[in-house]
Amino acid sequence: MPKKEAPINHLQKYLPVGTYEPVLHFLSEYHVHLTIARERTSILGDYRHRTNGSNHRISVNGNLNPFAFLITLIHELAHLLTYEKFGNKVLSHGREWKQVYGFLLDQFLKNKTFPADIEYEIKKTLHNPAASSCAEEGLTRILHRYDVKKPGRQLIEDMSADTVFKTSDGRVFKKGNKIRKRYRCQEISTGRIYLFSPVYEAELIPSRV
């Protein structure tokens, strides 16, 4: 069963002030079926190109703050525009996509859409963006400042050593030392070691006295 399309006027509450009209222009011009998805831990957004007369389909997680929502939507729109120009002849996050994504971001930067700290991080990677905004730790860290804070949750880098935390899939870990760019954490149930991004957000497990 296909996911229900988000009413266009419903979209406005997910976007930063002043961005509804330019976003609506792209969605209307390219006949995009947009879905506001529930929180997904593995992806923030998704794009499916049109087939056999169907519309392009984009989904974006509805739990994102307005700036993260817009950046994710721009990411997926860049896939759409790249497909319109090149079809399936180029890599999904190759040079062509990076150029389109950078161009779209630049349009919103010119309109002063983002606060200064987010704008600074975007400009740092504008000409060579990562395949996912999640992979850009600096941007993820800054965007986190604008999230609605959830009690009992923290970024890995903000946790004290030996803090016990739970991931979204229910597994429990103990924070260890930092190895280069990631933290070495031990899964409590298996003793296995996993590496976590410093900007991964997890649920704190209260210590037992």
Secondary structure as GFF3:
##gff-version 3
##sequence-region A 1 209
A	DSSP	alpha_helix	8	11	.	.	.	ID=ss1
A	DSSP	three_ten_helix	12	14	.	.	.	ID=ss2
A	DSSP	alpha_helix	20	29	.	.	.	ID=ss3
A	DSSP	beta_strand	32	37	.	.	.	ID=ss4
A	DSSP	beta_strand	45	48	.	.	.	ID=ss5
A	DSSP	beta_strand	56	61	.	.	.	ID=ss6
A	DSSP	alpha_helix	66	86	.	.	.	ID=ss7
A	DSSP	alpha_helix	95	110	.	.	.	ID=ss8
A	DSSP	alpha_helix	116	124	.	.	.	ID=ss9
A	DSSP	three_ten_helix	133	135	.	.	.	ID=ss10
A	DSSP	alpha_helix	137	144	.	.	.	ID=ss11
A	DSSP	beta_strand	153	155	.	.	.	ID=ss12
A	DSSP	three_ten_helix	156	158	.	.	.	ID=ss13
A	DSSP	beta_strand	164	166	.	.	.	ID=ss14
A	DSSP	beta_strand	172	179	.	.	.	ID=ss15
A	DSSP	beta_strand	182	187	.	.	.	ID=ss16
A	DSSP	beta_strand	193	196	.	.	.	ID=ss17
A	DSSP	beta_strand	201	204	.	.	.	ID=ss18
###
